[in-house]
Amino acid sequence: MVHPGHLKGVDTIFVLHYNCGMLKNVTITLEEEVARWARIKAAELDTSVSRLVGEMLSEKMKAEQDYTLAMQRFFARVPQQLSEPGSSYPSRDELHER
């Protein structure tokens, strides 16, 4: 049992719990230098290494989903004709008014 006097400066009354739905535990292996960086970064952000890694992976997943959606939108567009059939494209000099 921990004596209450040993908890000076520790807030034992207020506890904030995050409920993000179903969470899964995973085990990862990191190089020592990476693990050290993660511990320091998590401390700077006042979070855990687990939450830091989870947020990084979540951001990566969202970025990939956004990229895929943008690519799908781009390829779903109907191609536009740049010039009339039989006519040539403008020269580089004409495009840049040289």
PyMOL commands that set and color helices and strands:
alter all, ss='L'
color gray80, all
select helices_A, chain A and resi 4-7+32-44+49-76+92-95
alter helices_A, ss='H'
color red, helices_A
deselect
rebuild
show_as cartoon
